[in-house]
């Protein structure tokens, strides 16, 4: 999982099109385990 996150962070993502929301993704260090979002 960590390897996938590292690869995605390095990827060059295209700019959003007009009217498309820009996603705000926290870096992996501050994201925590994610269990709060999943309701676990």
mmCIF entry with sequence, helices, sheets and N, C-alpha, C, O atoms, coordinates in Angstrom:
data_MODEL
# 
_entry.id   MODEL 
# 
_entity.id                         1 
_entity.type                       polymer 
_entity.pdbx_number_of_molecules   1 
# 
_entity_poly.entity_id                      1 
_entity_poly.type                           'polypeptide(L)' 
_entity_poly.nstd_linkage                   no 
_entity_poly.nstd_monomer                   no 
_entity_poly.pdbx_seq_one_letter_code       
;(UNK)(UNK)(UNK)(UNK)(UNK)(UNK)(UNK)(UNK)(UNK)(UNK)(UNK)(UNK)(UNK)(UNK)(UNK)(UNK)
(UNK)(UNK)(UNK)(UNK)(UNK)(UNK)(UNK)(UNK)(UNK)(UNK)(UNK)(UNK)(UNK)(UNK)(UNK)(UNK)
(UNK)(UNK)(UNK)(UNK)(UNK)(UNK)(UNK)(UNK)
;
_entity_poly.pdbx_seq_one_letter_code_can   XXXXXXXXXXXXXXXXXXXXXXXXXXXXXXXXXXXXXXXX 
_entity_poly.pdbx_strand_id                 A 
# 
loop_
_entity_poly_seq.entity_id 
_entity_poly_seq.num 
_entity_poly_seq.mon_id 
_entity_poly_seq.hetero 
1 1  UNK n 
1 2  UNK n 
1 3  UNK n 
1 4  UNK n 
1 5  UNK n 
1 6  UNK n 
1 7  UNK n 
1 8  UNK n 
1 9  UNK n 
1 10 UNK n 
1 11 UNK n 
1 12 UNK n 
1 13 UNK n 
1 14 UNK n 
1 15 UNK n 
1 16 UNK n 
1 17 UNK n 
1 18 UNK n 
1 19 UNK n 
1 20 UNK n 
1 21 UNK n 
1 22 UNK n 
1 23 UNK n 
1 24 UNK n 
1 25 UNK n 
1 26 UNK n 
1 27 UNK n 
1 28 UNK n 
1 29 UNK n 
1 30 UNK n 
1 31 UNK n 
1 32 UNK n 
1 33 UNK n 
1 34 UNK n 
1 35 UNK n 
1 36 UNK n 
1 37 UNK n 
1 38 UNK n 
1 39 UNK n 
1 40 UNK n 
# 
_struct_asym.id          A 
_struct_asym.entity_id   1 
# 
loop_
_struct_conf.conf_type_id 
_struct_conf.id 
_struct_conf.pdbx_PDB_helix_id 
_struct_conf.beg_label_comp_id 
_struct_conf.beg_label_asym_id 
_struct_conf.beg_label_seq_id 
_struct_conf.pdbx_beg_PDB_ins_code 
_struct_conf.end_label_comp_id 
_struct_conf.end_label_asym_id 
_struct_conf.end_label_seq_id 
_struct_conf.pdbx_end_PDB_ins_code 
_struct_conf.beg_auth_comp_id 
_struct_conf.beg_auth_asym_id 
_struct_conf.beg_auth_seq_id 
_struct_conf.end_auth_comp_id 
_struct_conf.end_auth_asym_id 
_struct_conf.end_auth_seq_id 
_struct_conf.pdbx_PDB_helix_class 
_struct_conf.details 
_struct_conf.pdbx_PDB_helix_length 
HELX_P HELX_P1 AA1 UNK A 2  ? UNK A 10 ? UNK A 2  UNK A 10 1 ? 9 
HELX_P HELX_P2 AA2 UNK A 28 ? UNK A 31 ? UNK A 28 UNK A 31 1 ? 4 
HELX_P HELX_P3 AA3 UNK A 35 ? UNK A 38 ? UNK A 35 UNK A 38 1 ? 4 
# 
_struct_conf_type.id          HELX_P 
_struct_conf_type.criteria    ? 
_struct_conf_type.reference   ? 
# 
loop_
_atom_site.group_PDB 
_atom_site.id 
_atom_site.type_symbol 
_atom_site.label_atom_id 
_atom_site.label_alt_id 
_atom_site.label_comp_id 
_atom_site.label_asym_id 
_atom_site.label_entity_id 
_atom_site.label_seq_id 
_atom_site.pdbx_PDB_ins_code 
_atom_site.Cartn_x 
_atom_site.Cartn_y 
_atom_site.Cartn_z 
_atom_site.occupancy 
_atom_site.B_iso_or_equiv 
_atom_site.pdbx_formal_charge 
_atom_site.auth_seq_id 
_atom_site.auth_comp_id 
_atom_site.auth_asym_id 
_atom_site.auth_atom_id 
_atom_site.pdbx_PDB_model_num 
ATOM 1   N N  . UNK A 1 1  ? 0.827   -1.205 0.000   1.00 0.00 ? 1  UNK A N  1 
ATOM 2   C CA . UNK A 1 1  ? 0.000   0.000  0.000   1.00 0.00 ? 1  UNK A CA 1 
ATOM 3   C C  . UNK A 1 1  ? 0.867   1.263  0.000   1.00 0.00 ? 1  UNK A C  1 
ATOM 4   O O  . UNK A 1 1  ? 0.616   2.197  -0.761  1.00 0.00 ? 1  UNK A O  1 
ATOM 5   N N  . UNK A 1 2  ? 1.889   1.280  0.861   1.00 0.00 ? 2  UNK A N  1 
ATOM 6   C CA . UNK A 1 2  ? 2.779   2.441  0.937   1.00 0.00 ? 2  UNK A CA 1 
ATOM 7   C C  . UNK A 1 2  ? 3.492   2.645  -0.392  1.00 0.00 ? 2  UNK A C  1 
ATOM 8   O O  . UNK A 1 2  ? 3.698   3.779  -0.825  1.00 0.00 ? 2  UNK A O  1 
ATOM 9   N N  . UNK A 1 3  ? 3.871   1.536  -1.043  1.00 0.00 ? 3  UNK A N  1 
ATOM 10  C CA . UNK A 1 3  ? 4.554   1.638  -2.335  1.00 0.00 ? 3  UNK A CA 1 
ATOM 11  C C  . UNK A 1 3  ? 3.637   2.294  -3.369  1.00 0.00 ? 3  UNK A C  1 
ATOM 12  O O  . UNK A 1 3  ? 4.084   3.129  -4.155  1.00 0.00 ? 3  UNK A O  1 
ATOM 13  N N  . UNK A 1 4  ? 2.361   1.918  -3.368  1.00 0.00 ? 4  UNK A N  1 
ATOM 14  C CA . UNK A 1 4  ? 1.399   2.505  -4.306  1.00 0.00 ? 4  UNK A CA 1 
ATOM 15  C C  . UNK A 1 4  ? 1.246   4.003  -4.052  1.00 0.00 ? 4  UNK A C  1 
ATOM 16  O O  . UNK A 1 4  ? 1.165   4.787  -4.997  1.00 0.00 ? 4  UNK A O  1 
ATOM 17  N N  . UNK A 1 5  ? 1.204   4.401  -2.784  1.00 0.00 ? 5  UNK A N  1 
ATOM 18  C CA . UNK A 1 5  ? 1.083   5.816  -2.457  1.00 0.00 ? 5  UNK A CA 1 
ATOM 19  C C  . UNK A 1 5  ? 2.289   6.595  -2.967  1.00 0.00 ? 5  UNK A C  1 
ATOM 20  O O  . UNK A 1 5  ? 2.145   7.694  -3.502  1.00 0.00 ? 5  UNK A O  1 
ATOM 21  N N  . UNK A 1 6  ? 3.473   6.025  -2.799  1.00 0.00 ? 6  UNK A N  1 
ATOM 22  C CA . UNK A 1 6  ? 4.692   6.694  -3.259  1.00 0.00 ? 6  UNK A CA 1 
ATOM 23  C C  . UNK A 1 6  ? 4.677   6.858  -4.774  1.00 0.00 ? 6  UNK A C  1 
ATOM 24  O O  . UNK A 1 6  ? 5.062   7.908  -5.288  1.00 0.00 ? 6  UNK A O  1 
ATOM 25  N N  . UNK A 1 7  ? 4.237   5.834  -5.486  1.00 0.00 ? 7  UNK A N  1 
ATOM 26  C CA . UNK A 1 7  ? 4.174   5.894  -6.952  1.00 0.00 ? 7  UNK A CA 1 
ATOM 27  C C  . UNK A 1 7  ? 3.166   6.953  -7.384  1.00 0.00 ? 7  UNK A C  1 
ATOM 28  O O  . UNK A 1 7  ? 3.448   7.733  -8.294  1.00 0.00 ? 7  UNK A O  1 
ATOM 29  N N  . UNK A 1 8  ? 1.997   6.994  -6.748  1.00 0.00 ? 8  UNK A N  1 
ATOM 30  C CA . UNK A 1 8  ? 0.968   7.967  -7.124  1.00 0.00 ? 8  UNK A CA 1 
ATOM 31  C C  . UNK A 1 8  ? 1.403   9.397  -6.824  1.00 0.00 ? 8  UNK A C  1 
ATOM 32  O O  . UNK A 1 8  ? 1.063   10.314 -7.572  1.00 0.00 ? 8  UNK A O  1 
ATOM 33  N N  . UNK A 1 9  ? 2.160   9.601  -5.727  1.00 0.00 ? 9  UNK A N  1 
ATOM 34  C CA . UNK A 1 9  ? 2.631   10.942 -5.405  1.00 0.00 ? 9  UNK A CA 1 
ATOM 35  C C  . UNK A 1 9  ? 3.622   11.432 -6.445  1.00 0.00 ? 9  UNK A C  1 
ATOM 36  O O  . UNK A 1 9  ? 3.680   12.629 -6.729  1.00 0.00 ? 9  UNK A O  1 
ATOM 37  N N  . UNK A 1 10 ? 4.408   10.519 -7.019  1.00 0.00 ? 10 UNK A N  1 
ATOM 38  C CA . UNK A 1 10 ? 5.408   10.886 -8.020  1.00 0.00 ? 10 UNK A CA 1 
ATOM 39  C C  . UNK A 1 10 ? 4.787   11.117 -9.397  1.00 0.00 ? 10 UNK A C  1 
ATOM 40  O O  . UNK A 1 10 ? 5.389   11.773 -10.247 1.00 0.00 ? 10 UNK A O  1 
ATOM 41  N N  . UNK A 1 11 ? 3.605   10.588 -9.615  1.00 0.00 ? 11 UNK A N  1 
ATOM 42  C CA . UNK A 1 11 ? 2.955   10.691 -10.920 1.00 0.00 ? 11 UNK A CA 1 
ATOM 43  C C  . UNK A 1 11 ? 2.577   12.140 -11.235 1.00 0.00 ? 11 UNK A C  1 
ATOM 44  O O  . UNK A 1 11 ? 2.194   12.898 -10.344 1.00 0.00 ? 11 UNK A O  1 
ATOM 45  N N  . UNK A 1 12 ? 2.686   12.508 -12.483 1.00 0.00 ? 12 UNK A N  1 
ATOM 46  C CA . UNK A 1 12 ? 2.304   13.851 -12.930 1.00 0.00 ? 12 UNK A CA 1 
ATOM 47  C C  . UNK A 1 12 ? 0.821   13.827 -13.307 1.00 0.00 ? 12 UNK A C  1 
ATOM 48  O O  . UNK A 1 12 ? 0.454   13.304 -14.359 1.00 0.00 ? 12 UNK A O  1 
ATOM 49  N N  . UNK A 1 13 ? -0.014  14.383 -12.461 1.00 0.00 ? 13 UNK A N  1 
ATOM 50  C CA . UNK A 1 13 ? -1.450  14.384 -12.696 1.00 0.00 ? 13 UNK A CA 1 
ATOM 51  C C  . UNK A 1 13 ? -1.832  15.604 -13.525 1.00 0.00 ? 13 UNK A C  1 
ATOM 52  O O  . UNK A 1 13 ? -1.281  16.684 -13.315 1.00 0.00 ? 13 UNK A O  1 
ATOM 53  N N  . UNK A 1 14 ? -2.768  15.453 -14.469 1.00 0.00 ? 14 UNK A N  1 
ATOM 54  C CA . UNK A 1 14 ? -3.203  16.603 -15.282 1.00 0.00 ? 14 UNK A CA 1 
ATOM 55  C C  . UNK A 1 14 ? -3.996  17.597 -14.437 1.00 0.00 ? 14 UNK A C  1 
ATOM 56  O O  . UNK A 1 14 ? -4.612  17.228 -13.437 1.00 0.00 ? 14 UNK A O  1 
ATOM 57  N N  . UNK A 1 15 ? -3.973  18.847 -14.849 1.00 0.00 ? 15 UNK A N  1 
ATOM 58  C CA . UNK A 1 15 ? -4.765  19.876 -14.164 1.00 0.00 ? 15 UNK A CA 1 
ATOM 59  C C  . UNK A 1 15 ? -6.249  19.589 -14.387 1.00 0.00 ? 15 UNK A C  1 
ATOM 60  O O  . UNK A 1 15 ? -6.624  19.103 -15.455 1.00 0.00 ? 15 UNK A O  1 
ATOM 61  N N  . UNK A 1 16 ? -7.109  19.883 -13.390 1.00 0.00 ? 16 UNK A N  1 
ATOM 62  C CA . UNK A 1 16 ? -8.546  19.649 -13.576 1.00 0.00 ? 16 UNK A CA 1 
ATOM 63  C C  . UNK A 1 16 ? -9.119  20.556 -14.653 1.00 0.00 ? 16 UNK A C  1 
ATOM 64  O O  . UNK A 1 16 ? -8.653  21.677 -14.860 1.00 0.00 ? 16 UNK A O  1 
ATOM 65  N N  . UNK A 1 17 ? -10.135 20.049 -15.331 1.00 0.00 ? 17 UNK A N  1 
ATOM 66  C CA . UNK A 1 17 ? -10.811 20.837 -16.364 1.00 0.00 ? 17 UNK A CA 1 
ATOM 67  C C  . UNK A 1 17 ? -11.673 21.912 -15.707 1.00 0.00 ? 17 UNK A C  1 
ATOM 68  O O  . UNK A 1 17 ? -11.927 21.857 -14.504 1.00 0.00 ? 17 UNK A O  1 
ATOM 69  N N  . UNK A 1 18 ? -12.119 22.880 -16.488 1.00 0.00 ? 18 UNK A N  1 
ATOM 70  C CA . UNK A 1 18 ? -12.972 23.945 -15.958 1.00 0.00 ? 18 UNK A CA 1 
ATOM 71  C C  . UNK A 1 18 ? -14.221 23.347 -15.316 1.00 0.00 ? 18 UNK A C  1 
ATOM 72  O O  . UNK A 1 18 ? -14.892 22.504 -15.911 1.00 0.00 ? 18 UNK A O  1 
ATOM 73  N N  . UNK A 1 19 ? -14.524 23.789 -14.103 1.00 0.00 ? 19 UNK A N  1 
ATOM 74  C CA . UNK A 1 19 ? -15.708 23.319 -13.400 1.00 0.00 ? 19 UNK A CA 1 
ATOM 75  C C  . UNK A 1 19 ? -15.494 22.020 -12.641 1.00 0.00 ? 19 UNK A C  1 
ATOM 76  O O  . UNK A 1 19 ? -16.377 21.590 -11.899 1.00 0.00 ? 19 UNK A O  1 
ATOM 77  N N  . UNK A 1 20 ? -14.343 21.388 -12.810 1.00 0.00 ? 20 UNK A N  1 
ATOM 78  C CA . UNK A 1 20 ? -14.046 20.136 -12.126 1.00 0.00 ? 20 UNK A CA 1 
ATOM 79  C C  . UNK A 1 20 ? -13.392 20.463 -10.782 1.00 0.00 ? 20 UNK A C  1 
ATOM 80  O O  . UNK A 1 20 ? -12.457 21.262 -10.742 1.00 0.00 ? 20 UNK A O  1 
ATOM 81  N N  . UNK A 1 21 ? -13.856 19.872 -9.689  1.00 0.00 ? 21 UNK A N  1 
ATOM 82  C CA . UNK A 1 21 ? -13.258 20.191 -8.390  1.00 0.00 ? 21 UNK A CA 1 
ATOM 83  C C  . UNK A 1 21 ? -11.826 19.671 -8.297  1.00 0.00 ? 21 UNK A C  1 
ATOM 84  O O  . UNK A 1 21 ? -11.510 18.601 -8.819  1.00 0.00 ? 21 UNK A O  1 
ATOM 85  N N  . UNK A 1 22 ? -10.973 20.426 -7.637  1.00 0.00 ? 22 UNK A N  1 
ATOM 86  C CA . UNK A 1 22 ? -9.590  20.004 -7.440  1.00 0.00 ? 22 UNK A CA 1 
ATOM 87  C C  . UNK A 1 22 ? -9.541  19.232 -6.126  1.00 0.00 ? 22 UNK A C  1 
ATOM 88  O O  . UNK A 1 22 ? -9.913  19.763 -5.080  1.00 0.00 ? 22 UNK A O  1 
ATOM 89  N N  . UNK A 1 23 ? -9.090  17.998 -6.174  1.00 0.00 ? 23 UNK A N  1 
ATOM 90  C CA . UNK A 1 23 ? -9.053  17.167 -4.982  1.00 0.00 ? 23 UNK A CA 1 
ATOM 91  C C  . UNK A 1 23 ? -7.933  17.607 -4.061  1.00 0.00 ? 23 UNK A C  1 
ATOM 92  O O  . UNK A 1 23 ? -6.822  17.889 -4.509  1.00 0.00 ? 23 UNK A O  1 
ATOM 93  N N  . UNK A 1 24 ? -8.227  17.665 -2.788  1.00 0.00 ? 24 UNK A N  1 
ATOM 94  C CA . UNK A 1 24 ? -7.226  18.014 -1.782  1.00 0.00 ? 24 UNK A CA 1 
ATOM 95  C C  . UNK A 1 24 ? -6.844  16.729 -1.062  1.00 0.00 ? 24 UNK A C  1 
ATOM 96  O O  . UNK A 1 24 ? -7.590  16.248 -0.209  1.00 0.00 ? 24 UNK A O  1 
ATOM 97  N N  . UNK A 1 25 ? -5.711  16.183 -1.394  1.00 0.00 ? 25 UNK A N  1 
ATOM 98  C CA . UNK A 1 25 ? -5.270  14.928 -0.796  1.00 0.00 ? 25 UNK A CA 1 
ATOM 99  C C  . UNK A 1 25 ? -4.131  15.226 0.165   1.00 0.00 ? 25 UNK A C  1 
ATOM 100 O O  . UNK A 1 25 ? -3.141  15.852 -0.212  1.00 0.00 ? 25 UNK A O  1 
ATOM 101 N N  . UNK A 1 26 ? -4.271  14.776 1.408   1.00 0.00 ? 26 UNK A N  1 
ATOM 102 C CA . UNK A 1 26 ? -3.198  14.958 2.384   1.00 0.00 ? 26 UNK A CA 1 
ATOM 103 C C  . UNK A 1 26 ? -2.043  14.034 2.028   1.00 0.00 ? 26 UNK A C  1 
ATOM 104 O O  . UNK A 1 26 ? -2.242  12.975 1.432   1.00 0.00 ? 26 UNK A O  1 
ATOM 105 N N  . UNK A 1 27 ? -0.826  14.447 2.402   1.00 0.00 ? 27 UNK A N  1 
ATOM 106 C CA . UNK A 1 27 ? 0.298   13.552 2.136   1.00 0.00 ? 27 UNK A CA 1 
ATOM 107 C C  . UNK A 1 27 ? 0.208   12.355 3.071   1.00 0.00 ? 27 UNK A C  1 
ATOM 108 O O  . UNK A 1 27 ? -0.440  12.434 4.115   1.00 0.00 ? 27 UNK A O  1 
ATOM 109 N N  . UNK A 1 28 ? 0.840   11.262 2.716   1.00 0.00 ? 28 UNK A N  1 
ATOM 110 C CA . UNK A 1 28 ? 0.704   9.989  3.423   1.00 0.00 ? 28 UNK A CA 1 
ATOM 111 C C  . UNK A 1 28 ? 1.084   10.102 4.897   1.00 0.00 ? 28 UNK A C  1 
ATOM 112 O O  . UNK A 1 28 ? 0.514   9.392  5.725   1.00 0.00 ? 28 UNK A O  1 
ATOM 113 N N  . UNK A 1 29 ? 2.021   10.967 5.245   1.00 0.00 ? 29 UNK A N  1 
ATOM 114 C CA . UNK A 1 29 ? 2.458   11.109 6.627   1.00 0.00 ? 29 UNK A CA 1 
ATOM 115 C C  . UNK A 1 29 ? 1.372   11.629 7.547   1.00 0.00 ? 29 UNK A C  1 
ATOM 116 O O  . UNK A 1 29 ? 1.332   11.242 8.715   1.00 0.00 ? 29 UNK A O  1 
ATOM 117 N N  . UNK A 1 30 ? 0.493   12.488 7.067   1.00 0.00 ? 30 UNK A N  1 
ATOM 118 C CA . UNK A 1 30 ? -0.530  13.077 7.919   1.00 0.00 ? 30 UNK A CA 1 
ATOM 119 C C  . UNK A 1 30 ? -1.884  12.386 7.784   1.00 0.00 ? 30 UNK A C  1 
ATOM 120 O O  . UNK A 1 30 ? -2.835  12.755 8.473   1.00 0.00 ? 30 UNK A O  1 
ATOM 121 N N  . UNK A 1 31 ? -1.982  11.398 6.912   1.00 0.00 ? 31 UNK A N  1 
ATOM 122 C CA . UNK A 1 31 ? -3.266  10.747 6.665   1.00 0.00 ? 31 UNK A CA 1 
ATOM 123 C C  . UNK A 1 31 ? -3.650  9.784  7.784   1.00 0.00 ? 31 UNK A C  1 
ATOM 124 O O  . UNK A 1 31 ? -4.835  9.504  7.966   1.00 0.00 ? 31 UNK A O  1 
ATOM 125 N N  . UNK A 1 32 ? -2.679  9.271  8.537   1.00 0.00 ? 32 UNK A N  1 
ATOM 126 C CA . UNK A 1 32 ? -2.977  8.316  9.589   1.00 0.00 ? 32 UNK A CA 1 
ATOM 127 C C  . UNK A 1 32 ? -3.345  6.965  9.007   1.00 0.00 ? 32 UNK A C  1 
ATOM 128 O O  . UNK A 1 32 ? -2.987  6.655  7.870   1.00 0.00 ? 32 UNK A O  1 
ATOM 129 N N  . UNK A 1 33 ? -4.052  6.167  9.775   1.00 0.00 ? 33 UNK A N  1 
ATOM 130 C CA . UNK A 1 33 ? -4.394  4.827  9.312   1.00 0.00 ? 33 UNK A CA 1 
ATOM 131 C C  . UNK A 1 33 ? -5.620  4.822  8.413   1.00 0.00 ? 33 UNK A C  1 
ATOM 132 O O  . UNK A 1 33 ? -5.831  3.867  7.665   1.00 0.00 ? 33 UNK A O  1 
ATOM 133 N N  . UNK A 1 34 ? -6.430  5.871  8.474   1.00 0.00 ? 34 UNK A N  1 
ATOM 134 C CA . UNK A 1 34 ? -7.622  5.934  7.642   1.00 0.00 ? 34 UNK A CA 1 
ATOM 135 C C  . UNK A 1 34 ? -8.816  5.226  8.251   1.00 0.00 ? 34 UNK A C  1 
ATOM 136 O O  . UNK A 1 34 ? -9.889  5.207  7.650   1.00 0.00 ? 34 UNK A O  1 
ATOM 137 N N  . UNK A 1 35 ? -8.655  4.643  9.433   1.00 0.00 ? 35 UNK A N  1 
ATOM 138 C CA . UNK A 1 35 ? -9.751  3.891  10.030  1.00 0.00 ? 35 UNK A CA 1 
ATOM 139 C C  . UNK A 1 35 ? -10.919 4.797  10.418  1.00 0.00 ? 35 UNK A C  1 
ATOM 140 O O  . UNK A 1 35 ? -12.061 4.338  10.444  1.00 0.00 ? 35 UNK A O  1 
ATOM 141 N N  . UNK A 1 36 ? -10.663 6.064  10.717  1.00 0.00 ? 36 UNK A N  1 
ATOM 142 C CA . UNK A 1 36 ? -11.745 6.974  11.086  1.00 0.00 ? 36 UNK A CA 1 
ATOM 143 C C  . UNK A 1 36 ? -12.667 7.217  9.900   1.00 0.00 ? 36 UNK A C  1 
ATOM 144 O O  . UNK A 1 36 ? -13.879 7.346  10.069  1.00 0.00 ? 36 UNK A O  1 
ATOM 145 N N  . UNK A 1 37 ? -12.100 7.280  8.709   1.00 0.00 ? 37 UNK A N  1 
ATOM 146 C CA . UNK A 1 37 ? -12.922 7.512  7.524   1.00 0.00 ? 37 UNK A CA 1 
ATOM 147 C C  . UNK A 1 37 ? -13.756 6.295  7.184   1.00 0.00 ? 37 UNK A C  1 
ATOM 148 O O  . UNK A 1 37 ? -14.855 6.425  6.645   1.00 0.00 ? 37 UNK A O  1 
ATOM 149 N N  . UNK A 1 38 ? -13.243 5.107  7.494   1.00 0.00 ? 38 UNK A N  1 
ATOM 150 C CA . UNK A 1 38 ? -13.963 3.877  7.156   1.00 0.00 ? 38 UNK A CA 1 
ATOM 151 C C  . UNK A 1 38 ? -14.960 3.493  8.235   1.00 0.00 ? 38 UNK A C  1 
ATOM 152 O O  . UNK A 1 38 ? -15.736 2.555  8.054   1.00 0.00 ? 38 UNK A O  1 
ATOM 153 N N  . UNK A 1 39 ? -14.948 4.199  9.347   1.00 0.00 ? 39 UNK A N  1 
ATOM 154 C CA . UNK A 1 39 ? -15.888 3.904  10.413  1.00 0.00 ? 39 UNK A CA 1 
ATOM 155 C C  . UNK A 1 39 ? -15.514 2.679  11.224  1.00 0.00 ? 39 UNK A C  1 
ATOM 156 O O  . UNK A 1 39 ? -16.384 2.036  11.811  1.00 0.00 ? 39 UNK A O  1 
ATOM 157 N N  . UNK A 1 40 ? -14.226 2.345  11.266  1.00 0.00 ? 40 UNK A N  1 
ATOM 158 C CA . UNK A 1 40 ? -13.801 1.170  12.045  1.00 0.00 ? 40 UNK A CA 1 
ATOM 159 C C  . UNK A 1 40 ? -13.470 1.558  13.458  1.00 0.00 ? 40 UNK A C  1 
ATOM 160 O O  . UNK A 1 40 ? -13.095 0.704  14.261  1.00 0.00 ? 40 UNK A O  1 
# 
